[in-house]
Amino acid sequence: MPGTTAAQSPAADRIADVVVVGAGPAGSAAAWWLRQAGHDVVVLEKADFPREKVCGDGLTPRGVKALQDMGVDTSPAAGWIRHKGLRVHGGGEITEVNWPHLQRWPDYSLVLRRSELDARLAAHAEAAGARVHTGVTVTEPLLDEAGRVVGVHAQAGPDREPQVWRAPLVVSAEGLSGRLAKSLGVVRREDRPLGIAVRRYVSSRRSVDDYLDISFDLTPAGPSRDSMPGYGWIFGMGDGTANVGFGLLDTRRGDGSKRNEVLRQWLATFPPEDQLDEEHAVTPLRGAGLPMALNRGPAYTRGLLLAGDAAGTVNPFNGEGISYAMETGRMAAETAVDALARPEGPARESVLRRYPERLRADYGRHHRLGMGFLALLARPDVVRFATAHGLKRPALVGAAMRLMGNLTDGRDGDAVDRAVAALTRLVPAV
Ligand SMILES: Cc1cc2nc3c(=O)[nH]c(=O)nc-3n(C[C@H](O)[C@H](O)[C@H](O)COP(=O)(O)OP(=O)(O)OC[C@H]3O[C@@H](n4cnc5c(N)ncnc54)[C@H](O)[C@@H]3O)c2cc1C
């Protein structure tokens, strides 16, 4: 398993070019990319691997690409389970759509339990030369006299040995908690969605399946018709289990307290032989937040770069966050490499200050459309009408999946891609 315990790091070694906090997909990607540029990078992770992470365990083709870019072997022989596309449910209709064949993106998705994925990615960063220390909880930033981040304070091991790690740049890849950002006054933006999702594993015959099941039509029927802007999923894990869950995509627009019941009701619409119900659960139902549409920012302040959930990079269309964690881990690393190539002072600072703008340029328009989609999703009548009619037209579903999954070749692509690119260009970035 990756990671040496912090007790094995003498105080003199607690200095690096970049300290990365958190070894989820964002942190391990940041570390791997920093190593490609030859930088000395330390990763501090509070847990020991393998550790559980509450997740749907699904990687869209976007996530596959981020893995491939880091040279990760995504073959079935390496234990990855591939899927051809999505099986979309709604309005009493079901349709299967394959992932599109595009130049920029692979045409398959993957699942792997996060306990395994995150351990693999941390090991991948370590194999590239990153110093990964597990069992180290970062408690606060280390500040110089001017209030700039020059490292972190941490507690290591069961005895909580106090430690100080120094670096001219720190990447916060801590996930939703964003403790370092918060302590510097970078708080969550109330005008951006925060989702919440629950999942459990069930022992099910749907474990082996070429398609990932999803439904956006989950608002409970009945007189109250409470709005439930979210989606349910069944992802076959290929090991006898399936990951089943429900994500309420915008807690500002729905009452999350009913999410367990919504999941139960949706799963009850499948045949009992599928064994998706609580009786066949092999783990308890667990939940966590989904920070979306860059809901914490600015993503750079005073020597601290935010990546992944710490910056709120989850896609508001579908709750996907692993791919964006890896992508922004890479962007944070590239920014750090560029910055460290310049002398300390204004030249370096101006590179770092451009990082939030890069995130906004890459994702802002898509996030704007996603937030509009969430507003529609909060209207059960619209969802039911759209799914009942739309799902009869697979070409339309395929186009919607490209838009929602942010999977196109842009202006270089086919007619669908060009239409999606035109639509995206029409809206301003959030
Ligand atoms: C129920 C659910 C289902 C989901 N399903 C999917 C899905 O199917 N596909 C998808 O793409 N996304 C999914 N997501 C979103 C996805 O899980 C996240 O977007 C993703 O994990 C973000 O990665 P990250 O590296 O930014 O943060 P994390 O994965 O949260 O990693 C952060 C790491 O930092 C460590 N850490 C935290 N604080 C400290 C500290 N103070 N000191 C040291 N270490 C620290 C943590 O232990 C952790 O290892 C789901 C989320 C939920 C809640």
The ligand as an SDF file (V2000), in Angstrom:
LIG
                    3D

 53 58  0  0  0  0  0  0  0  0999 V2000
  -22.3270    9.3020   -2.7140 C   0  0  0  0  0  0  0  0  0  0  0  0
  -21.3920    9.9270   -3.7160 C   0  0  0  0  0  0  0  0  0  0  0  0
  -21.2710    9.3490   -4.9650 C   0  0  0  0  0  0  0  0  0  0  0  0
  -20.3970    9.8960   -5.9140 C   0  0  0  0  0  0  0  0  0  0  0  0
  -20.2600    9.2460   -7.0970 N   0  0  0  0  0  0  0  0  0  0  0  0
  -19.3650    9.6950   -7.9930 C   0  0  0  0  0  0  0  0  0  0  0  0
  -19.1220    8.9540   -9.1820 C   0  0  0  0  0  0  0  0  0  0  0  0
  -19.6800    7.8610   -9.4080 O   0  0  0  0  0  0  0  0  0  0  0  0
  -18.2410    9.4570  -10.0800 N   0  0  0  0  0  0  0  0  0  0  0  0
  -17.5780   10.6370   -9.8600 C   0  0  0  0  0  0  0  0  0  0  0  0
  -16.7980   11.0510  -10.7320 O   0  0  0  0  0  0  0  0  0  0  0  0
  -17.7510   11.3380   -8.7150 N   0  0  0  0  0  0  0  0  0  0  0  0
  -18.6130   10.8880   -7.7660 C   0  0  0  0  0  0  0  0  0  0  0  0
  -18.7520   11.5550   -6.5810 N   0  0  0  0  0  0  0  0  0  0  0  0
  -17.9150   12.7440   -6.3300 C   0  0  0  0  0  0  0  0  0  0  0  0
  -16.4740   12.3320   -5.9820 C   0  0  0  0  0  0  0  0  0  0  0  0
  -16.5120   11.3630   -4.9490 O   0  0  0  0  0  0  0  0  0  0  0  0
  -15.6270   13.5320   -5.5390 C   0  0  0  0  0  0  0  0  0  0  0  0
  -15.8610   14.6090   -6.4130 O   0  0  0  0  0  0  0  0  0  0  0  0
  -14.1340   13.1800   -5.5270 C   0  0  0  0  0  0  0  0  0  0  0  0
  -13.8490   12.2330   -4.5310 O   0  0  0  0  0  0  0  0  0  0  0  0
  -13.2580   14.4210   -5.2990 C   0  0  0  0  0  0  0  0  0  0  0  0
  -11.9230   14.0270   -5.2020 O   0  0  0  0  0  0  0  0  0  0  0  0
  -10.8680   14.9080   -4.3570 P   0  0  0  0  0  0  0  0  0  0  0  0
   -9.5270   14.3070   -4.5770 O   0  0  0  0  0  0  0  0  0  0  0  0
  -11.0650   16.3450   -4.6450 O   0  0  0  0  0  0  0  0  0  0  0  0
  -11.3270   14.7280   -2.8260 O   0  0  0  0  0  0  0  0  0  0  0  0
  -11.4430   13.4120   -1.9580 P   0  0  0  0  0  0  0  0  0  0  0  0
  -11.6660   12.2350   -2.7910 O   0  0  0  0  0  0  0  0  0  0  0  0
  -12.4430   13.7430   -0.9060 O   0  0  0  0  0  0  0  0  0  0  0  0
  -10.0210   13.2570   -1.2720 O   0  0  0  0  0  0  0  0  0  0  0  0
   -9.5980   14.1320   -0.2630 C   0  0  0  0  0  0  0  0  0  0  0  0
   -8.4970   13.4450    0.5400 C   0  0  0  0  0  0  0  0  0  0  0  0
   -7.9440   14.3840    1.4660 O   0  0  0  0  0  0  0  0  0  0  0  0
   -7.7770   13.7560    2.7230 C   0  0  0  0  0  0  0  0  0  0  0  0
   -7.8340   14.8090    3.7340 N   0  0  0  0  0  0  0  0  0  0  0  0
   -8.9100   15.5680    4.0660 C   0  0  0  0  0  0  0  0  0  0  0  0
   -8.5780   16.4520    5.0130 N   0  0  0  0  0  0  0  0  0  0  0  0
   -7.2730   16.2560    5.2960 C   0  0  0  0  0  0  0  0  0  0  0  0
   -6.3630   16.8530    6.2010 C   0  0  0  0  0  0  0  0  0  0  0  0
   -6.7400   17.8570    7.0040 N   0  0  0  0  0  0  0  0  0  0  0  0
   -5.1020   16.4150    6.2390 N   0  0  0  0  0  0  0  0  0  0  0  0
   -4.6960   15.4000    5.4230 C   0  0  0  0  0  0  0  0  0  0  0  0
   -5.5210   14.7750    4.5380 N   0  0  0  0  0  0  0  0  0  0  0  0
   -6.7850   15.2080    4.4820 C   0  0  0  0  0  0  0  0  0  0  0  0
   -8.9260   12.7650    2.7920 C   0  0  0  0  0  0  0  0  0  0  0  0
   -8.6720   11.7170    3.7130 O   0  0  0  0  0  0  0  0  0  0  0  0
   -9.0160   12.2740    1.3570 C   0  0  0  0  0  0  0  0  0  0  0  0
   -8.1920   11.1660    1.1240 O   0  0  0  0  0  0  0  0  0  0  0  0
  -19.6250   11.0670   -5.6100 C   0  0  0  0  0  0  0  0  0  0  0  0
  -19.7590   11.6460   -4.3560 C   0  0  0  0  0  0  0  0  0  0  0  0
  -20.6270   11.0920   -3.4060 C   0  0  0  0  0  0  0  0  0  0  0  0
  -20.7280   11.7550   -2.0650 C   0  0  0  0  0  0  0  0  0  0  0  0
  1  2  1  0
  2  3  1  0
  2 52  2  0
  3  4  2  0
  4  5  1  0
  4 50  1  0
  5  6  2  0
  6  7  1  0
  6 13  1  0
  7  8  2  0
  7  9  1  0
  9 10  1  0
 10 11  2  0
 10 12  1  0
 12 13  2  0
 13 14  1  0
 14 15  1  0
 14 50  1  0
 15 16  1  0
 16 17  1  0
 16 18  1  0
 18 19  1  0
 18 20  1  0
 20 21  1  0
 20 22  1  0
 22 23  1  0
 23 24  1  0
 24 25  2  0
 24 26  1  0
 24 27  1  0
 27 28  1  0
 28 29  2  0
 28 30  1  0
 28 31  1  0
 31 32  1  0
 32 33  1  0
 33 34  1  0
 33 48  1  0
 34 35  1  0
 35 36  1  0
 35 46  1  0
 36 37  1  0
 36 45  1  0
 37 38  2  0
 38 39  1  0
 39 40  1  0
 39 45  2  0
 40 41  1  0
 40 42  2  0
 42 43  1  0
 43 44  2  0
 44 45  1  0
 46 47  1  0
 46 48  1  0
 48 49  1  0
 50 51  2  0
 51 52  1  0
 52 53  1  0
M  END
$$$$
